[in-house]
């Protein structure tokens, strides 16, 4: 268990060290003391026994860890505490006494200037995270007696290219040796490892007669395990590629080596001893260092592949299609494999029979897969009128060519709507596993797309008209559909449409006006809501500041959502249609020029601030026999002296109802039967009127009820 021991003297050191004595001291073990010289930046530990363990935030010299340039440790020190030298990023070397038998976790974490270190023969475990981020560590001596290397012990030691493990090693932790490309393991019994202990491309040398033993053990069988020869073969560093030992006959000191460039367009040139063979077989008669040398090529070649399930071209990307033709730089590495469900794979046209393979392109290359027992499908993938595809597929298609990439382009003045199978992506891959017919669909307007499962939209910049067609529920904010609102938030100002829209056409069959659908359409002056619309959702027309009139074509509408017409300043009169039962919170807030309001007989509730700040409202007509429920601020700042016309027999109900009672000019309907006859005879203009609590509409000489049915 870690101890947390501090000296009060050092707690204040970080803010006042410059004003104190040049040497600061403290205790770091029962019989250990420490001192730090602020002038020389030297940390000295004296005494004997075990050092206390710490966390990274309670190391006694932690506030100056990044300034320490040297560390001295005493003979008699038996353990180095956890995190002891964490973040000592300026130390380049340290001598660990032979008396040390234990090191705590993360002991040299972030000591990125440390270049070499010797582990005492008395230590049996190199702990968890011991040398993480020691970027410049190049050599480390791990003596006989060390049995275990903890998880992440040498993680991110970028310059530690080679390491030798003693014969006593029994366990190598997860990620312990990741990044180290050359490992010499002297143990005759394979140490325990996991799938991430050692990189798959590392070369691991083991005792010459033990290779088969290693390859028979879990996880070792996936590594490049070779027998150790009498002499050491290592590779020098090259900027543009690397080399590795691919095979060895350790009993004869014979090795096969291969050089590989890092980048497309680079080629192997020769080895540092002048030999140009690659791969190369070499007899090792002494310790040998070989450096692969590479050269840049300006040549370009074409690689053509067909009958493939996948290809990855170095520097050019990945391709999930059955055929590709790509011009690449000389030396480019290409990996590809055959289609798994294309009949029976027989091999490749160049004679290779493995299903997946990799090549380097050194000339124009054409390779195709050979299959037997192939199925065929009837396929038609085409563009409809007013657009085109990068390719059209019509006719019989082999199952070996079952995957195709398509890109859609609309003609001028038109836009892509979607595909006949419901897909809306403009770039897509189509896999063909049966007879298939798909067509790309286009519509008039420079821009457009889907705004619901069966709804489509288009926008013409001149004359700024947004048209919606189809039927069903609108979904203007879903990421599934690239709606006009998606363009509205594009960085390019040319796509910032919402303030520019002047006209909106909505189809009969539309069921709702979606949340935020037309917010900020500041040039919109009028809108007709189709009879089919059941709901106007929250903020649907918010900040449509030029909107003057709203026409409701039918009586299916049941609710107007919160903030639906918020800040529609220019709205002058509004007749809420029969069927609407609820008007939401602040739905018509700050409609400052609203002159007259008509509420239908179906109205049950108007939310808080529903018509607040409508200061010019001069008349309210309510056809509801029972007063709709309102809140204290539903009509805030509305003159309480304006006329409120209610159905015959309802005046007393309104005068007694909560908040309606604040209006002191409430009166009942005055329309009589004679006026009805006058309207029938055309003596007065068509209008709405109440009779016995029922709403009637007179147009010309024809009388209609609230549902629009003729009355004889």
Secondary structure, DSSP 8 states (H G I E B T S, - for coil): -------HHHHTHHHHGGGS-SEEEEEEETTEEEEEETTTTEEEEEE-EE-----TT--TTGGGGGG--EEE--TTEEEE-TTTTTT-TT-------TT--EE-TTTTTT-TT--EEE--TT--EE-TTTTTT-TT--EEE--TT--EE-TTTTTT-TT--EEEE-TT--EE-TTTTTT--EEEE--SS--B--TTSS-TT-EEEE-GGGHHHHHTSTTGGGSEEEE--SS-EEE--BTTEEEEEEEEEGGGTEEEEEEEESSTTEEEEEETTS---SSEEEE--S-EEE-EEEEE---EEEEEEESEEEEEETTTEEE-SSEEEEEEETT-EEEEEE-TTSSEEEEETTS---SEEEEE-SS-EEEEEEEES--EEEEEEEE-TTEEES--EEEEEEGGG-EEEEEEEE-TTEEEEEETTS---SEEEEE-SS-EEEEEEEEESSEEEEEETTEEEEEETTTTEEEEEE-B---SS-TTS--HHHHHT-SSGGG--GGG--EEE--TTB-EE-TTTTTT-TT--EEEE-TT--EE-TTTTTT-TT--EEEE--S---EE-TTTTTT-TT--EEE--TT--EE-TTTTTT-TT--EEEE-TT--EE-TTTTTT-TT--EEEE--SS--B--TTTTTTS-TTSEEEE-TT-HHHHHHSTTGGG-S-EEE----HHHHHHHHTTSS--EEEEETTEEEEEETTEEEETTS-EE-
